[in-house]
């Protein structure tokens, strides 16, 4: 798609896939040569559309080389904002923008998982696998004993925040929380709350698509905060 026919574009906002940039990929991450190479399409759109303001987002755990390439092509250094300033989710992200954002007053909010959790959750979300390393003084308060990637065995303490929500389409990859002496996966409604969305905003699609979309998405409160610094909105 070519944007040259469009005039007076006010804002271009986007974020390329993070999978090949994320540290969770370890030694096999492909950086800007993998899925995240779609970043260069954002650059093309930016150059052709010439918007008044732009905003680009990706993971804070990318390597130094990728960060420098993105910064050079976008002509600015990123700002780091963690979603935990607004919601009970530790989600550090880098935002490249020419909007004059002030982050000096941002600090971690006092919300925890318990604040967004539903009380009456269907039994289908609960697990019966044994739990080990139980310690209710820690954020990761237990480990589930079953065959899956180590990251997905973690059980989170409702008195703390949860780690970054990630895209998933099943396979027990959803984030899990301790409820009493049992573990369960977070339900889609709780994922929505952790991303700052209205309740049931995504209930028009199957749960697998809800988890995937919400894990891939942005935290609404963070984006609203950034956009609130657009000068024209403060006149």
C-alpha positions as CSV (number, residue, x, y, z in Angstrom):
1,X,0.0,0.0,0.0
2,X,1.3,3.5,-0.9
3,X,0.5,6.5,1.3
4,X,1.6,9.2,-1.1
5,X,-1.9,10.0,-2.2
6,X,-2.9,10.9,1.4
7,X,-2.4,14.4,2.8
8,X,-2.3,15.9,6.2
9,X,-1.9,12.7,8.2
10,X,-1.8,13.6,11.9
11,X,-0.6,10.4,13.5
12,X,1.0,7.1,12.4
13,X,1.0,4.5,15.1
14,X,2.4,1.0,14.9
15,X,4.5,-1.9,16.3
16,X,6.1,-4.7,14.4
17,X,6.0,-8.3,15.8
18,X,8.2,-8.7,18.8
19,X,8.9,-12.4,18.7
20,X,12.2,-12.3,16.9
21,X,13.4,-9.3,19.1
22,X,12.4,-10.7,22.5
23,X,15.0,-12.1,24.9
24,X,12.6,-15.0,25.6
25,X,13.8,-16.4,22.2
26,X,17.3,-16.7,23.7
27,X,20.0,-17.6,21.2
28,X,17.6,-18.4,18.4
29,X,16.1,-14.9,18.2
30,X,16.5,-13.5,14.7
31,X,16.3,-9.8,15.7
32,X,15.3,-7.5,12.8
33,X,15.8,-10.4,10.3
34,X,12.8,-12.4,11.6
35,X,9.2,-11.5,11.9
36,X,10.2,-8.1,13.4
37,X,11.6,-7.1,10.0
38,X,8.1,-5.7,9.4
39,X,9.5,-2.7,11.3
40,X,11.0,-1.6,7.9
41,X,7.5,-1.4,6.5
42,X,6.6,1.0,9.3
43,X,9.6,3.1,8.3
44,X,8.4,3.1,4.7
45,X,4.9,4.2,5.8
46,X,6.4,6.9,7.9
47,X,8.6,8.2,5.1
48,X,5.7,8.2,2.6
49,X,2.9,9.5,4.9
50,X,5.0,12.2,6.6
51,X,2.6,12.4,9.6
52,X,2.7,15.2,12.1
53,X,3.3,12.7,14.9
54,X,4.4,9.1,15.0
55,X,4.6,6.3,17.6
56,X,6.3,3.0,17.3
57,X,6.5,0.3,20.1
58,X,8.4,-2.9,20.7
59,X,10.0,-4.9,23.5
60,X,12.5,-3.5,25.9
61,X,14.5,-6.7,25.9
62,X,15.7,-6.4,22.3
63,X,19.5,-6.3,21.8
64,X,21.5,-3.1,21.6
65,X,22.1,-3.4,17.8
66,X,18.4,-3.6,17.0
67,X,17.6,-0.7,19.3
68,X,20.2,1.4,17.6
69,X,19.0,0.6,14.1
70,X,15.4,1.5,15.0
71,X,16.5,4.7,16.7
72,X,18.6,5.7,13.7
73,X,15.8,5.1,11.2
74,X,13.1,6.8,13.3
75,X,15.4,9.7,14.2
76,X,14.9,9.6,18.0
77,X,15.7,7.7,21.1
78,X,13.0,5.5,22.7
79,X,11.4,6.2,26.1
80,X,10.8,3.2,28.4
81,X,7.4,2.8,30.0
82,X,6.4,-0.1,32.1
83,X,2.7,-1.0,32.1
84,X,2.9,-1.5,35.8
85,X,2.6,2.2,36.2
86,X,-1.1,1.8,35.3
87,X,-2.1,-1.9,35.7
88,X,-0.8,-4.9,37.7
89,X,1.3,-6.2,34.8
90,X,5.1,-5.9,34.5
91,X,5.4,-5.0,30.8
92,X,8.4,-2.9,30.0
93,X,8.2,-1.5,26.5
94,X,10.2,0.9,24.3
95,X,8.3,3.7,22.6
96,X,9.8,5.8,19.8
97,X,7.8,9.0,19.2
98,X,8.1,12.7,18.4
99,X,5.3,13.4,20.9
100,X,6.9,15.4,23.8
101,X,6.1,12.8,26.5
102,X,7.1,13.5,30.1
103,X,7.8,10.3,32.0
104,X,9.3,11.9,35.1
105,X,6.2,11.6,37.2
106,X,5.5,7.9,36.3
107,X,5.9,5.4,39.1
108,X,4.7,1.8,39.7
109,X,1.0,1.7,40.8
110,X,-0.1,-0.1,43.9
111,X,-2.5,-2.4,42.1
112,X,-2.0,-6.2,42.3
113,X,-3.4,-9.2,40.6
114,X,-6.1,-9.6,43.2
115,X,-7.6,-6.3,42.2
116,X,-8.5,-7.5,38.8
117,X,-9.3,-11.1,39.5
118,X,-12.8,-12.6,39.2
119,X,-14.1,-14.5,42.2
120,X,-16.3,-17.1,40.6
121,X,-14.3,-18.7,37.9
122,X,-15.3,-21.8,35.9
123,X,-13.7,-25.0,37.1
124,X,-12.3,-25.6,33.6
125,X,-9.6,-22.9,34.2
126,X,-8.2,-24.7,37.2
127,X,-5.3,-27.2,37.2
128,X,-4.9,-30.4,39.2
129,X,-1.1,-30.8,38.6
130,X,1.1,-30.9,41.7
131,X,2.7,-27.6,42.8
132,X,6.3,-27.3,44.1
133,X,8.4,-24.5,45.6
134,X,5.4,-22.9,47.2
135,X,6.3,-19.6,48.9
136,X,3.6,-17.0,49.3
137,X,6.1,-14.3,50.0
138,X,7.3,-14.3,46.4
139,X,5.8,-13.0,43.1
140,X,6.2,-16.4,41.5
141,X,4.8,-18.3,44.5
142,X,4.8,-21.9,43.1
143,X,5.9,-24.0,40.1
144,X,3.5,-26.4,38.4
145,X,4.9,-29.9,37.9
146,X,4.1,-30.8,34.4
147,X,5.9,-31.0,31.0
148,X,6.0,-27.5,29.5
149,X,8.4,-24.7,29.0
150,X,9.7,-23.4,32.4
151,X,8.2,-19.9,31.9
152,X,4.7,-21.4,31.7
153,X,5.1,-23.5,34.9
154,X,5.2,-20.3,37.0
155,X,2.3,-19.6,39.3
156,X,1.8,-16.0,40.3
157,X,0.9,-14.7,43.7
158,X,-2.3,-12.6,43.6
159,X,-0.7,-10.1,46.1
160,X,1.8,-9.2,43.4
161,X,1.8,-8.1,39.7
162,X,2.0,-10.6,36.9
163,X,4.8,-10.9,34.3
164,X,4.3,-9.7,30.7
165,X,1.3,-11.2,29.0
166,X,2.4,-13.0,25.8
167,X,0.5,-14.2,22.8
168,X,-0.8,-17.7,23.1
169,X,-3.3,-20.0,21.4
170,X,-3.6,-22.6,24.1
171,X,-1.2,-25.3,25.2
172,X,-1.3,-24.1,28.8
173,X,0.7,-21.0,27.9
174,X,-1.6,-18.6,29.6
175,X,-0.4,-16.8,32.8
176,X,-1.4,-18.7,36.0
177,X,-2.4,-17.5,39.5
178,X,-2.7,-19.2,42.9
179,X,-6.2,-19.3,44.3
180,X,-6.2,-20.7,47.8
181,X,-4.1,-23.8,47.5
182,X,-4.8,-24.4,43.8
183,X,-3.6,-22.9,40.5
184,X,-5.6,-21.7,37.6
185,X,-5.0,-19.9,34.3
186,X,-6.0,-16.2,34.1
187,X,-9.3,-15.9,32.2
188,X,-9.7,-13.7,29.1
189,X,-11.6,-11.1,31.1
190,X,-8.6,-10.7,33.4
191,X,-6.3,-10.4,30.4
192,X,-8.5,-7.5,29.2
193,X,-8.2,-5.8,32.6
194,X,-4.4,-6.3,32.6
195,X,-4.3,-4.5,29.3
196,X,-6.6,-1.7,30.3
197,X,-9.5,-2.7,28.1
198,X,-13.2,-2.6,29.1
199,X,-14.7,-5.9,30.4
200,X,-15.6,-8.4,27.6
201,X,-14.2,-6.1,24.9
202,X,-12.9,-9.1,23.0
203,X,-15.7,-11.6,23.7
204,X,-16.8,-11.5,20.1
205,X,-14.2,-14.2,19.2
206,X,-13.1,-17.5,20.7
207,X,-11.0,-17.5,23.8
208,X,-7.9,-18.7,22.0
209,X,-8.0,-15.6,19.8
210,X,-8.7,-13.4,22.8
211,X,-5.6,-14.6,24.6
212,X,-3.5,-14.3,21.4
213,X,-4.7,-10.8,20.6
214,X,-4.5,-9.5,24.1
215,X,-0.9,-10.9,24.6
216,X,0.1,-9.2,21.3
217,X,-1.6,-5.9,22.1
218,X,-0.7,-2.7,23.8
219,X,-1.7,-1.5,27.3
220,X,-4.4,1.1,26.6
221,X,-3.5,3.2,29.6
222,X,0.1,3.6,28.4
223,X,-0.9,4.7,24.9
224,X,-3.5,7.1,26.3
225,X,-0.8,8.6,28.5
226,X,1.6,9.1,25.6
227,X,-1.1,10.6,23.3
228,X,-2.2,13.0,26.1
229,X,1.0,14.9,25.5
230,X,0.1,15.9,21.9
231,X,0.3,19.7,22.1
232,X,-2.9,20.3,20.2
233,X,-4.9,18.3,22.9
234,X,-3.7,20.6,25.6
235,X,-4.6,24.0,24.0
